[in-house]
Amino acid sequence: MVKKFEADLSGAVWRRSAKSEEAAVEVALLDNGVAVRDSRRPEGDVLFFTPAEWDAFVGGAKDGEFDL
């Protein structure tokens, strides 16, 4: 089940890796979590993660859970 999350992103500061030259995933730290969007479509859909969800994702990436 997908939860609908409403947030005011007008003041969000979007960041992407300095190593990214073109298309990238951008993240914005919010008071209640993290927002993620596609830099090629900044007006498109935004994914929201709670702090616990974001920590689990970052931990999994560091541990190699998503390595191909």
N, C-alpha and C positions, 0 to 999 in steps of 0.2 A: 504494500500500500504506500503510495506517495503522499507525503504530507504537503499541504499548501503552506508556504511560508511567505509572509509579507515583510518586506524590509525597505526602508528608505535608503537607496543606494546613491542618492544625489551627491553625497559628500564622500563616497567611498574612494579610497586611494588604491587603484589597481596596480599590481606589480607582476612582473614576469622575470624569468631568468635573464641575467645579463648575457648569457651565452646564446640566447635566442635571437636569431636574425630576422625572422619573419613571423610566421604563424606560431602561436604559442598559447598555452593555458595561462590565464591571468588569475590571481587571487587577491582578495581584499579581506583584511582582518576587520571583523565587526565586533561590537560589544557582546553579542550573543553567539558568535561562531565565525565561520569562514564562508565567503562567497567565492564561487569559481565560475569563470566564463571563457569562451573561445575568443581570442583576440581578433580573429577574422570577422566575427559577428558580435561586436560589443553590445548591440541593441537586442540580441537574441536571448535565449533562455539562460538563466543563472541557476547553478546548483548551490544549495546551502548545506553546510555541515555543522553539527553541534561541535563544541570543543572536544568532546569524547570521540566523536566520529573522526574528526580531523586528526587527533592524536593517534588513533588506531591506523588510519591510512598512512600517515607519515612513518609510523613505526614499522608498518608492513613494507613500505618502500625501502626503508633503511635495512631491513632484514632480508631483502631480496625476494619477498613474496610475489612480486610482479615481474621478475626477470623472465625473459623469454628464452 
